[in-house]
Each structure stands twice: as C-alpha cells, then as structure tokens.
Amino acid sequence: MHPTDILDFIAEIPVYIIFIFLCLVLSLVSLAKKNPPPYLALFTCYLFLTLVIECVGWSFKRANSNNLTMYNLYGVVHLTYAIYLLSSFLQPGKAKQVFTWIMVFYPAIALLNIYFIQGPRHFGTYSYIVGAVIVVVCSINYFYQRIKFPGRDNLLRDPSFWIATGLLFFNAITVPYLGIVNFVANIPQYAYKTFSNINAVLSIILYSLFCISSVCSLNFRKLPS
C-alpha cells in the first residue's frame, strides 16, 4: 500500500474510534499502576472489545455490508456490562441486589427480542431501549447514594463518578431518538444520517469521560465494592 493511501485511510478513521483507542491506552496505563481499581481489568477488556467491534463495524460500513447482527449482539454485552459496572459501584443493599438480578435476566430477554421478535438483521431497538433505561435508573441510584453517603474522597477524583456520568448522559439522550426511529415509519435518509452524527458526538463525550476516569485511577483510592 502506498504511503499516501495509508494516510488517507488514517484520515478516514472516525473520531470516536480514536477516543476509544485513547481510553483503552489510558486504562492500560492505569492498570499497570500499583493497586488499580478492582473493576479496571474487566473495564479494560470491555474497552478492547468495543474498539474491535467499532473498527470491524466501520470496515463493514465502508464496504456497504450489513453489520446489524454484530451490533445487536454487542449491544447486549455493552448494556449488560454497564449494568454490572454501575451496580458494583452501589452500596450493599436492596438496590444492588435488584440490579444484580436484572443483569442476569436482561441478556436472555434481549436475545429473545433480537432473534425471535425484531430479527437479527434489524436493529433491536426494543431490547436496547429497555437496557438503556435500566442503565439510566442504575446511574441515578449511584448519584443518589453518593449524595446520601458522600464519603471523604473528592467526588471529582473518583473514577466511578466519571463512568456513571458518561453512562447516564449517553443513555439518557440515546433513548428518545431510538424511540423515534422505532415508532416513526419511513424516516428520511437525512434523518438517519443526523441520528448517526448525534450518536458519534455522544460516543466522543462518553469516551472522553471514560478517559477522565482512567486518569483519576492513576491516583486511585479505594471504592466501594
């Protein structure tokens, strides 16, 4: 491949993929430090999987191939892990138990929808909306507990704060426009392009906040397990 072609290829890489890569690098650096957060190893694996999926999905898009089956399955993994991660930040109690049980049953419900209701080659909006709402509710529970039990640590230096903020922001905005896509027939092509651009911006914000959480992890203080 000619060097010019390589530069052109790099220039075409979506910005949000670059942010995911940066977030992965920062999480690996944080993981190498002494006494990293207990959730960080699995979080790093999640970021690596996300980077692979987004790179493959982008390649499929450039080749005009259908990548919805892959994104449907990834969506189940992504939302299940988000519920698990947020519930791990909660104080022991009923709320934590409820979200733990939801995390167990949600994948089965989501896969049922993908394969037997909406179909694997159509985006599983039903299951994604349900999962995103659960993530929003779990995030709100996290912030409620942080207000009720503030602790002695600086909130802005707490990695969990930035992760929960990113997941709350991303999913709270994602739900309304996915609802529009799901329930409004014959949406024009330009509207789909607009939604795609909104999702890209939201992804950049999400992974920027994840980057901040990884930076905070470099000076880690013990979080509730």
Legacy VTK file of the C-alpha trace (Angstrom):
# vtk DataFile Version 3.0
C-alpha trace
ASCII
DATASET POLYDATA
POINTS 225 float
0.000 0.000 0.000
1.297 3.443 -0.950
2.099 5.806 1.973
-0.457 8.289 0.636
-3.146 5.599 0.748
-2.216 4.818 4.354
-2.514 8.486 5.316
-5.873 8.733 3.531
-7.076 5.635 5.387
-5.984 7.071 8.760
-7.693 10.372 7.928
-10.960 8.492 7.353
-10.962 6.859 10.798
-13.951 8.215 12.772
-13.024 10.489 15.670
-14.962 8.377 18.191
-12.770 5.345 17.376
-9.686 7.428 18.158
-11.232 8.348 21.524
-11.942 4.676 22.279
-8.321 3.842 21.465
-7.068 6.670 23.699
-9.344 5.479 26.501
-8.007 1.931 26.139
-4.396 3.150 26.322
-5.114 5.189 29.460
-6.880 2.244 31.116
-3.873 0.008 30.370
-1.556 2.595 31.941
-3.853 2.793 34.971
-3.959 -0.993 35.203
-0.157 -1.113 35.341
-0.093 1.138 38.403
0.029 -0.219 41.943
-3.375 -1.072 43.498
-5.623 -0.345 40.497
-9.415 -0.202 40.998
-10.922 -3.711 41.274
-13.175 -3.159 38.250
-10.385 -1.882 35.962
-9.194 -5.208 34.467
-12.647 -6.116 33.159
-13.245 -2.488 32.129
-10.067 -2.633 30.025
-11.284 -5.847 28.351
-14.594 -4.129 27.648
-12.815 -1.186 26.001
-10.704 -3.550 23.883
-13.833 -5.403 22.726
-15.524 -2.078 21.963
-12.554 -0.933 19.885
-12.543 -4.176 17.892
-16.306 -4.036 17.287
-16.227 -0.395 16.195
-13.289 -0.987 13.844
-14.978 -4.016 12.283
-18.296 -2.151 12.081
-16.619 0.789 10.374
-14.972 -1.584 7.868
-18.365 -3.180 7.156
-19.885 0.251 6.639
-17.160 1.241 4.163
-17.859 -1.981 2.257
-21.643 -1.338 2.383
-22.145 -4.601 4.303
-24.845 -5.223 6.916
-23.323 -5.080 10.408
-26.538 -5.042 12.448
-26.229 -8.624 13.711
-22.826 -7.832 15.181
-24.032 -4.568 16.746
-27.143 -6.256 18.158
-25.023 -8.835 19.980
-22.531 -6.216 21.100
-25.394 -4.073 22.394
-26.432 -6.911 24.709
-22.867 -7.260 26.017
-22.405 -3.488 26.341
-25.615 -2.851 28.294
-25.254 -5.945 30.491
-21.731 -4.897 31.392
-22.838 -1.295 32.032
-25.476 -2.553 34.488
-22.886 -4.789 36.155
-20.326 -1.986 36.388
-22.753 0.553 37.844
-24.188 -1.962 40.318
-20.640 -2.702 41.502
-20.375 0.974 42.495
-23.531 0.806 44.635
-23.569 0.343 48.383
-24.652 -3.169 49.515
-28.427 -3.286 49.861
-31.710 -3.900 48.046
-30.903 -1.670 45.057
-27.649 -3.514 44.410
-29.439 -6.886 44.647
-32.195 -5.786 42.258
-29.751 -4.615 39.593
-27.716 -7.795 40.015
-30.809 -9.881 39.215
-31.690 -7.585 36.302
-28.176 -8.082 34.941
-28.786 -11.857 34.967
-32.159 -11.771 33.174
-31.636 -8.882 30.754
-29.371 -10.751 28.254
-31.935 -13.554 27.860
-34.752 -11.066 27.212
-32.608 -9.053 24.798
-31.544 -12.121 22.798
-35.162 -13.305 22.660
-36.136 -9.980 21.116
-33.220 -9.945 18.664
-33.732 -13.450 17.301
-37.479 -14.048 17.607
-39.220 -10.642 17.593
-37.335 -7.968 15.675
-34.870 -10.273 13.907
-31.043 -10.281 13.934
-30.747 -8.240 10.725
-32.779 -5.364 12.165
-31.520 -3.201 14.991
-33.024 -4.483 18.270
-34.464 -1.159 19.401
-36.869 -2.731 21.933
-34.164 -4.501 23.922
-31.696 -1.622 23.554
-34.192 0.950 24.859
-35.073 -1.284 27.827
-31.375 -1.806 28.609
-30.569 1.895 28.260
-33.424 2.831 30.624
-32.102 0.314 33.190
-28.624 1.879 32.897
-30.119 5.355 33.434
-32.018 4.195 36.537
-28.916 2.458 37.898
-26.856 5.624 37.283
-29.426 7.721 39.142
-29.251 5.264 42.061
-25.484 5.698 42.095
-25.758 9.504 42.309
-28.476 9.239 44.955
-26.175 7.093 47.090
-23.254 9.446 46.563
-25.416 12.321 47.830
-26.724 10.270 50.751
-23.308 8.774 51.601
-20.808 11.357 50.312
-17.719 9.861 51.944
-14.456 11.688 52.495
-12.993 11.394 48.967
-13.224 14.222 46.431
-16.052 13.262 44.063
-14.290 14.707 41.012
-11.278 12.461 41.676
-13.428 9.340 41.903
-13.217 7.220 38.693
-16.708 5.803 39.291
-18.213 9.318 39.179
-16.984 9.939 35.626
-18.024 6.483 34.408
-21.527 6.869 35.868
-21.805 10.405 34.448
-20.843 9.206 30.979
-23.255 6.267 31.014
-26.107 8.411 32.341
-25.567 11.155 29.766
-25.128 8.781 26.823
-28.106 6.542 27.567
-30.486 9.312 28.678
-30.078 11.008 25.289
-29.962 7.774 23.273
-33.389 6.549 24.441
-35.525 9.382 22.942
-34.064 9.276 19.441
-34.089 5.470 19.346
-37.765 5.712 20.259
-38.320 7.996 17.278
-36.508 5.593 14.948
-38.519 2.671 16.312
-42.013 4.163 16.215
-41.960 6.561 13.253
-42.270 4.846 9.881
-40.400 5.918 6.731
-37.905 8.252 8.336
-35.999 10.118 5.587
-32.385 9.206 4.922
-31.101 12.582 6.086
-32.748 11.966 9.483
-30.895 8.671 9.862
-27.660 10.470 8.988
-28.446 13.090 11.636
-29.050 10.370 14.238
-25.753 8.741 13.261
-23.915 12.038 13.737
-25.598 12.564 17.127
-24.523 9.076 18.203
-20.943 9.796 17.132
-20.876 13.003 19.207
-22.379 11.193 22.204
-19.744 8.457 21.854
-16.957 11.059 21.871
-18.380 12.585 25.062
-18.827 9.141 26.664
-15.267 8.011 25.987
-13.869 11.406 26.955
-15.447 10.921 30.379
-14.082 7.374 30.481
-10.630 8.851 29.748
-11.019 11.185 32.727
-11.958 8.209 34.919
-8.791 6.398 33.825
-6.699 9.461 34.659
-8.357 9.539 38.102
-7.480 5.855 38.506
-3.794 6.768 38.358
-4.259 8.213 41.848
-6.664 5.516 42.967
-8.396 5.498 46.301
-10.469 2.558 47.423
-14.019 2.494 46.072
-16.999 0.606 47.500
-17.191 -2.945 46.131
LINES 1 226
225 0 1 2 3 4 5 6 7 8 9 10 11 12 13 14 15 16 17 18 19 20 21 22 23 24 25 26 27 28 29 30 31 32 33 34 35 36 37 38 39 40 41 42 43 44 45 46 47 48 49 50 51 52 53 54 55 56 57 58 59 60 61 62 63 64 65 66 67 68 69 70 71 72 73 74 75 76 77 78 79 80 81 82 83 84 85 86 87 88 89 90 91 92 93 94 95 96 97 98 99 100 101 102 103 104 105 106 107 108 109 110 111 112 113 114 115 116 117 118 119 120 121 122 123 124 125 126 127 128 129 130 131 132 133 134 135 136 137 138 139 140 141 142 143 144 145 146 147 148 149 150 151 152 153 154 155 156 157 158 159 160 161 162 163 164 165 166 167 168 169 170 171 172 173 174 175 176 177 178 179 180 181 182 183 184 185 186 187 188 189 190 191 192 193 194 195 196 197 198 199 200 201 202 203 204 205 206 207 208 209 210 211 212 213 214 215 216 217 218 219 220 221 222 223 224
